[in-house]
Amino acid sequence: MEDVLNKQLDQLQKAIDGVMELKTKGQSTDEARTSVTLMFVALKHANREVKQKIKAGRDNLHLEKNKVDLSRLQLQNLLYEVSHLKKEIIRCQKFKSRDTQLELLTEEEYADKLSTPSDSKDELSSHKKHLHRLECELRLRKDLDKQYSTLLNSKQELLQDSLSQTQRYVSFAPALRTLMGATQPLHDALQLSLDVEWKLSAVVKYLPKPLYILFINLQSIQRICDDHTFTSEVVGYESEVQMQDLLNEKHHDSLQSLKVEDEKYGQPESPLEKALVPHPLHIRITIGNAGAYQLILQIRYFELLKCTAVWAQMNFASNNGGDTNFVHNILRHLYPNDLGIEIPIPGIQYELQNFNISADECLAHLKAKNFGKPYCWLQGMCAIPTVNSSMLYNHELNLNKNTQEIITRISRRWNTWLKLSQQIRGLTYKDVDLATLKENIYPAGLSCSLVQWTAITLEEFHAQNSDVFKISSDDNEITYSIYRAVIVRGAAKMECFIRIPSNYPREIPLWILNVHWNGCHTSQNNSAIKMMEFWTNSLQPKQLEDNERILYAQLYRTIYSFDIFLETEGSMQSTIEYNKEKPYISAFAKRNRARPYRYIKKGSVYAFKQ
């Protein structure tokens, strides 16, 4: 086709040259031009044939490419299947049954304990025989587990019996004390020193050094105090200390034999329990008067940790139930940044590494065994040097003054929390007379009434929208007790959500208010509610004559603030639902969002003002 096109182009070139020659000679060129035009038609026809052939070639090329791509894809699929099959082959080669990791019985033990008829064995294949043996051993292990449960229950029954016998033995103590009290004149006449202090002196000498220093300081403070706010005593017996010393000596002598037995029979006790065994003697501090609620502090010493730990509990001497959730918060927030979440002994981490024990495991073990927490202030009372998380070294030298200050702080926080618990209990059962619980000297009565006070969860409190809650504060391991109070006056209702922090009284309870009257009013959509929340939460204990009634005072402020809100808000509506029952001075002297919540004495008249 290329030759045809070249030939036609040559002819066309010659015809055009001929036309040019005729034109230069001045002759007529019509016939020549007509022939040239016809040549263009032939050239166009040839050009079309060339395009058609090129298109046909491209189509054929595309078909061939598709065939090649299809064959290539099939080859790749085959390669993938080959690699997958290789992996499956390797996986099958590495497959191992789980029973290979089990410790099965020997052939002799299996024949004795799990014997089967020989006829049935011959009929089974090796695989089915193995499955039958596994099923038999599974039944055997279940039987052994039942036997173990039975023995464990019998052990618990023996422990309960031993505990009951121990309690009966301890019950002889009151009778013996009565006998000693009745024979005291005879002791005095015979000049016999059979008092309690003589017995204590024989036990005190077995105390470890930190507990001995603490007990001597407590005894000295107890003797100089006139109010007798606390008592201290040593709990334990001399025989327990002597027995522990003998066990420690035997442990050092037979350490290698114990290791062999542990490897053979398994370790019956974890190394953590062996290492963190407290001293047999510990100190018990009782804060509070007899016949009422008492706070009991159990202080133990751990030789491995080289520190002491304290555990708090409540004693119901009056046989009345109470809220014991706040007992541990009293010690946790006694001093700032001393939460008992670390072991404050210098270099204790390196010593614990020798026993493959971490500090977190030790703290978790102390908490699980009700041994308490190793606070820094407790180590200061026992003359133990400490280093806190900020790597600040501290060694208390004035032990008597420091111990007396700590006991005073604990007693003060204990009394404060006890009064707070009584307030919560009174509000829960609505056993409170608001007419006699005035914040100051305001004589007018209250129109609203408290109808409900219940405990709620922290999630329900977070669901409330309030600008007060947006204030950010450091957590510092602070927990919260949440309550919901309902105050009603007529058709109007106000929900109060109260959050009491665990570091009370450093941080006062927080109140969130929601008013349901002609819609739902919160601090987000009503500035008056925002002002009411501020007025309630701005109350400080120092503003009260008796700071033990902070909840009652806050409730009193909230109730009369709700009265003022209804009376001032209702006066601006067409139908007056609530009449003004309280005297106001310039109720709207400032912006309308401000309510006259403060009250003053003007002459002999008490009135509310902004």
Salt bridges, closest charged atoms under 4 A:
GLU49 OE2 - HIS45 NE2 2.76
ASP59 OD2 - LYS55 NZ 3.34
GLU88 OE2 - HIS84 NE2 3.90
ASP99 OD2 - HIS130 NE2 2.51
GLU107 OE2 - ARG133 NH1 2.90
GLU137 OE2 - ARG133 NE 3.51
GLU197 OE2 - ARG223 NH2 3.78
GLU233 OE2 - ARG284 NH1 3.03
ASP262 OD2 - LYS274 NZ 3.76
GLU273 OE2 - LYS369 NZ 3.91
GLU351 OE1 - LYS306 NZ 2.88
GLU405 OE2 - ARG409 NH2 3.82
GLU439 OE2 - ARG557 NH2 2.80
ASP467 OD1 - LYS470 NZ 3.68
ASP467 OD2 - LYS530 NZ 3.60
GLU495 OE2 - ARG484 NH2 2.46
GLU495 OE1 - HIS516 NE2 3.21
GLU507 OE2 - ARG499 NH2 3.79
ASP563 OD1 - ARG489 NH1 3.21
ASP563 OD2 - LYS582 NZ 3.34
GLU567 OE2 - ARG489 NH1 3.39
GLU567 OE2 - LYS582 NZ 3.70
GLU569 OE1 - ARG595 NH2 2.53
GLU581 OE2 - ARG489 NH2 3.53
